[in-house]
Amino acid sequence: MNDQQLLDELLGKHKAGTLKPADRYNIPPQAMPQQDGVTRRSNVSEVATGYTETQARLEALRCLGCKNAPCMEGCPVRIKIKDFIAQIVEGDFQKALDIIRENSLLPAVCGRVCPQEVQCQLPCTVGKKFKDVEKSVSIGRLERFVADWGRKQKEKSVPPVAAATGKKVAILGAGPGGIVVATDVRRAGHDVTVFEAFHKPGGVMVYGIPEFRLPKAIVQEEIEGLKKMGVKIVCNFVAGRTKTVKDLMEKEGFDAVYIGVGAGLPMFMNIEGEHLIGVYSANEYLTRANLMRAYDFGKGADTPIAMSKRVAVVGGGNVAMDAARTAVRLGAEKVYLIYRRSEKEMPARVEEVHHAKEEGIEFHLLRNPKRIIGNADGAVCGIECLKYELGEPDASGRRRPVPIEGSEFTIDVDTVVVAIGNGANPLIGQTTQGLTLNKWGNIVVDENCKTSLDGVYAGGDIVLGAATVILAMGQGRTAAAAINKYLETK
Ligand SMILES: Cc1cc2nc3c(=O)[nH]c(=O)nc-3n(C[C@H](O)[C@H](O)[C@H](O)COP(=O)(O)OP(=O)(O)OC[C@H]3O[C@@H](n4cnc5c(N)ncnc54)[C@H](O)[C@@H]3O)c2cc1C
């Protein structure tokens, strides 16, 4: 029986009310179609190509529609998951999209990049039944299917905007948090301007997450939607330098400000050789590759990037995976991923690790750089590493990596990408008197995302530390609701 025949049979039972939980458990989890590991090494197109309609409806039929909906508890923005999935079963994709949009403004993004395996899919009853989260209903893939269906209709409605209130709101940073705040505050009729430091809006969704995981066109469509709502977007504006928060409020007449400038400050290892030519922070590497289109080598890329042959990426998170997989696509013959713990402790998503391995990236686990070696021209020619073993758990609960003395070895490389974490962007904290920060430089907010200053709100990575798109969106919604309330009475 082919997939379509299976779907027809199951839909028949569903309509007759005779589809039992046991029938649902028997439906095979639908694999995501994707470009094969070899083909995709030489292109930047999206790796996962998306469910077909038949696959989506089969996957949706796996959902038991649990009364207590544990999946919804796992979703940071509380999407009515079982309701939208039920609409996919019925084939009413517009209704499914409307349900998702009640809580999430960026479903095509979240369906692609949310870590569902530790959020909505973790408590899924189907996954629990099989004691395997990979067998949970693929909520993220279904969200993506519905969002992509909506994009294909090309008639995305522009959210209605209330009558002008005469109040002005400034949004600093055009990442997912800023985009959500701009949408919700503009809906209430306020005059909204987004100020972005880069020449393009979108935040990490544009400069960090590579095209092969999140096509830039998707983010661009969201930005166009904002503009159609009447939101003004000013790029090349570094808040704290071009103008301060105080200037915006006291001289430019903004009644409220939202700070969503993210966590883009790269951390380094502070080892010998980090100043050498060919050492990049992952942020710089990815920004050059993504935002400046360095992958177009010579074809109009404003900012070049090294044409590396042998690349070492240091780190074990999603950012490290993105950098390593980008290096492959930029033509590197060998890409090594160096991580000081074992694969079990890697913070990267399992899917990313799996994809990286399929693309031929060599994992050097329980290894960490001791120094970076340079040649006579001051360029990287090697990286000296130490072997590690795991000791007792540390404060993070993960086993502490302990170096093995005398275990040094060298790998010949011409490029090193450091992907060991990012800190809060410090500029606004440094230039805004009275703004309370925590010891890591993140802005302190209350439950409404209000900062220590009246009329000033903040959210996303600048508050949470490097976190996720969905958490930035969730805080954006909270902040927007608080701003709208604040402006009602101001
Ligand atoms: C490489 C990489 C991969 C990631 N992968 C995932 C993933 O798969 N899934 C996931 O959920 N999350 C992922 N994340 C994390 C996620 O992207 C962030 O948590 C999220 O983008 C934070 O949103 P934000 O709106 O707070 O800030 P950002 O997206 O960081 O946007 C902040 C914006 O503010 C601008 N800005 C900074 N300073 C100023 C200033 N002074 N004035 C004006 N503008 C300024 C920046 O240029 C930027 O455009 C990844 C992060 C990175 C770096």
The ligand as a Gaussian input file, in Angstrom:
#p B3LYP/6-31G(d) Opt

LIG

0 1
 C       24.580000      30.927000      14.457000
 C       23.354000      30.889000      15.335000
 C       22.455000      29.860000      15.161000
 C       21.293000      29.817000      15.935000
 N       20.415000      28.807000      15.728000
 C       19.236000      28.810000      16.387000
 C       18.254000      27.833000      16.129000
 O       18.445000      26.922000      15.341000
 N       17.080000      27.906000      16.799000
 C       16.812000      28.908000      17.679000
 O       15.698000      28.968000      18.220000
 N       17.741000      29.836000      17.977000
 C       18.938000      29.820000      17.350000
 N       19.879000      30.755000      17.629000
 C       19.566000      31.771000      18.645000
 C       18.565000      32.797000      18.120000
 O       18.880000      33.176000      16.826000
 C       18.486000      33.991000      19.058000
 O       18.133000      33.527000      20.336000
 C       17.464000      35.026000      18.597000
 O       17.732000      35.461000      17.287000
 C       17.426000      36.218000      19.553000
 O       16.568000      37.167000      19.039000
 P       16.682000      38.718000      19.461000
 O       15.539000      39.384000      18.778000
 O       16.809000      38.843000      20.917000
 O       18.068000      39.222000      18.872000
 P       18.905000      39.032000      17.542000
 O       18.333000      38.030000      16.619000
 O       20.303000      38.860000      17.992000
 O       18.737000      40.445000      16.848000
 C       19.292000      41.600000      17.433000
 C       19.436000      42.661000      16.378000
 O       19.873000      43.857000      17.017000
 C       20.869000      44.475000      16.217000
 N       21.685000      45.327000      17.074000
 C       22.673000      44.980000      17.920000
 N       23.158000      46.068000      18.547000
 C       22.448000      47.129000      18.085000
 C       22.468000      48.521000      18.343000
 N       23.323000      49.039000      19.222000
 N       21.603000      49.312000      17.669000
 C       20.714000      48.803000      16.762000
 N       20.659000      47.480000      16.486000
 C       21.508000      46.655000      17.144000
 C       21.629000      43.307000      15.630000
 O       22.337000      43.689000      14.466000
 C       20.500000      42.333000      15.336000
 O       19.957000      42.535000      14.051000
 C       21.067000      30.810000      16.904000
 C       22.007000      31.823000      17.106000
 C       23.141000      31.865000      16.338000
 C       24.143000      32.961000      16.561000

